[in-house]
């Protein structure tokens, strides 16, 4: 497995403390908002501005080391799982986000009816629903 320094160099990026710290936070998992990332980065290195975090996230995203997702009605979130065309399920109750490896079947449409001359290389599908905890709370609320 590559170290953070190796990954940055392999993708043509300079190795800096903020980049290493952000990469470490992202590889810890989850779908994190910038404020969450900044808080965790600041616990690892002395001080770093929020703008520097945005700059690092932009560089990592462009290099394919991070993925930015923006579910409707939610701030942008970042994850280290990039380049594999996975999808997401978002809970309407608590906002939890879970990865979905593959969407199968006929619904929703996975191939547009017209390509308009585009060569497709990625699809971003967001499923919405209730996570098990929110579903149980809703069922309990309806029963009482």
C-alpha positions in Angstrom: 0.0 0.0 0.0 1.3 3.5 -0.9 2.0 6.0 1.8 0.5 9.5 1.6 3.7 10.9 0.4 4.0 8.3 -2.4 0.3 8.8 -3.4 0.8 12.6 -3.7 4.0 12.2 -5.7 2.4 9.5 -8.0 -0.4 12.0 -8.8 2.0 14.9 -9.5 1.4 16.8 -6.3 3.9 18.4 -4.0 4.1 16.8 -0.5 3.0 19.3 2.2 1.9 18.8 5.8 -1.6 20.1 5.0 -2.0 17.7 2.1 -0.7 14.8 4.1 -3.0 15.6 7.0 -6.1 16.0 4.8 -5.3 12.8 2.9 -5.0 11.0 6.3 -8.3 12.4 7.5 -10.1 11.3 4.3 -8.6 7.8 4.3 -10.1 7.4 7.8 -13.4 7.0 6.0 -16.7 8.7 5.8 -18.3 11.5 3.8 -16.9 14.6 5.6 -17.9 18.3 5.4 -15.0 20.8 5.2 -15.5 21.9 8.8 -15.1 18.3 10.0 -12.0 17.8 7.9 -10.5 21.1 9.1 -11.2 20.2 12.8 -9.4 16.8 12.4 -6.5 18.4 10.4 -6.0 21.0 13.1 -5.7 18.3 15.7 -2.8 16.8 13.6 -0.9 19.9 12.7 -0.3 23.3 14.4 -2.5 25.6 12.4 -4.1 25.6 9.0 -6.6 28.0 7.5 -10.0 26.9 6.2 -9.0 28.3 2.8 -5.9 26.1 2.8 -8.2 23.1 3.5 -10.4 24.1 0.5 -7.3 24.4 -1.6 -6.0 21.0 -0.6 -9.3 19.4 -1.2 -9.5 21.0 -4.7 -6.0 19.7 -5.5 -6.8 16.2 -4.2 -10.1 16.1 -6.1 -8.5 17.2 -9.4 -5.7 14.6 -8.9 -8.3 11.8 -8.4 -7.3 11.2 -4.7 -10.6 12.6 -3.3 -14.2 12.8 -4.5 -16.6 15.7 -3.8 -20.2 14.9 -3.5 -23.0 17.4 -3.0 -26.4 15.8 -2.0 -29.3 18.2 -2.6 -29.8 20.4 0.4 -26.5 19.5 1.9 -23.1 21.1 2.0 -20.3 19.5 -0.1 -18.7 16.5 1.4 -15.5 14.7 0.6 -14.4 11.1 0.6 -11.2 9.3 -0.3 -13.0 6.7 -2.4 -12.6 8.1 -5.9 -12.5 6.9 -9.4 -14.6 3.7 -9.0 -18.0 5.2 -10.0 -19.8 4.1 -6.8 -23.1 5.8 -5.7 -24.6 6.9 -2.4 -27.7 6.5 -0.3 -28.7 9.5 1.9 -31.0 9.3 4.9 -33.7 11.9 4.7 -34.0 11.8 8.5 -30.4 12.2 9.9 -28.4 12.9 6.7 -26.2 9.8 7.0 -24.5 8.8 3.8 -23.7 5.3 2.8 -21.8 4.0 -0.3 -23.5 1.8 -2.8 -21.1 -0.2 -5.0 -23.3 -0.7 -8.0 -26.7 0.2 -9.2 -28.5 -2.6 -11.0 -31.8 -3.1 -12.8 -33.8 -0.9 -15.0 -34.9 1.8 -12.6 -33.6 4.4 -12.3 -32.3 4.6 -15.8 -28.6 3.9 -15.8 -27.9 4.9 -19.4 -29.4 8.2 -20.7 -31.8 7.7 -23.7 -29.7 10.2 -25.7 -26.0 10.7 -25.3 -25.9 14.1 -27.1 -22.4 13.2 -28.5 -20.9 12.6 -25.0 -18.5 9.8 -24.2 -19.7 8.8 -20.7 -17.1 8.0 -18.1 -19.1 8.4 -14.8 -22.6 8.5 -13.4 -23.5 10.1 -10.1 -26.6 8.5 -8.6 -28.0 9.5 -5.2 -30.6 7.3 -3.6 -32.8 8.8 -0.8 -34.6 7.1 2.0 -34.5 6.4 5.7 -31.7 4.6 7.5 -32.7 1.8 9.9 -32.4 4.0 13.0 -34.6 6.8 11.5 -37.1 4.2 10.2 -37.4 2.7 13.6 -37.9 6.1 15.2 -40.6 7.0 12.7 -42.4 3.6 13.3 -42.2 4.2 17.1 -43.5 7.8 16.7 -46.4 6.6 14.5 -47.3 3.8 17.1 -47.4 6.2 20.0 
